C-alpha cells in the first residue's frame, strides 16, 4: 500500500491548470497566483457545489465560465479552435499546436487528457514534432507523440488528447 499524494483524491487539476496558464501567459507572480486560485474557489463556492467539484472535478462549461467571470483580461486571448472537430486526426491537431507555439512567446494550451491512465486537465507549454511537454500539477512532464491519439485509446496509443476540450491561450489578441 502506498500513501495518497496531493491531487490523488481531489479534482482540482482544472483549477491548477488555469492558474498555471496565467503564470505562463501573463507571468503572474506567486502572490497573484495564490490570489487567483482563491478567487476561483470563491467563485465556484458561490456558483456550484464545491464538495462535488473537489471530488468529481470541473467540466468544460465551468472552465469557460471561470475564464469569463474570474480570469477575464488576465489571459485576454482564449479560443477553442477544435470545439466542433471531435474527429480531427492526431497529425493535424499536433501540427496546429506546434504552429501555435511558433508564433510568439507567452503561450499555453489547456487540454484534457483521457485514456486508461488519465482523466486530467493540464497545460501544454511546448511541443516538438515527437513530444508534447506539460506544465502540470500532477508531475506529468511529457508524452511521446507515437503513444497519443485524438480518437480512441488503444494499447499502443493509450493517451487520448481531447481536441474539443482544448483552449489555446495567449496574452495578445
NORGIPE-V489241 format. One record per backbone hydrogen bond with DSSP energy under -0.5 kcal/mol. NH is the residue of the N-H (numbers start at 1). CO is the residue of the C=O. Records with the same first field share a line. If there is no record, write none. Layout:
NH->CO, CO
This chain:
8->5
11->54
16->12
17->13
18->14
19->15
20->16
21->17
22->18
23->19
24->20
25->21
26->22
27->23
28->22
33->29
34->30
35->31
36->32
37->33
38->34
39->35
40->36
41->37
42->38
43->39
44->40
45->41
46->42
47->43
48->44
50->48
52->49
53->49
54->50
55->51
56->52
57->52, 53
63->59
64->60
65->61
66->62
67->63
68->64
69->65
70->66
71->66
72->67
74->71
75->72
76->73
77->170
78->76
79->168
81->79
83->80
85->82
88->85
93->89
94->90
95->91
96->92
97->93
98->94
99->95
100->96
101->97
102->98, 99
103->99, 100
104->100
108->169
109->124
110->167
111->109, 122
112->162, 165
113->120
114->160
120->113
122->111
124->109
125->123, 133
126->133
128->131
132->143
133->126
134->141
135->123
136->134
139->136
141->139
143->132
145->130
147->144
148->145
149->159
154->157
159->147
160->114, 158
161->149, 159
162->112, 160
163->161
165->162
166->163
167->110
168->79
169->108, 167
170->77
171->106
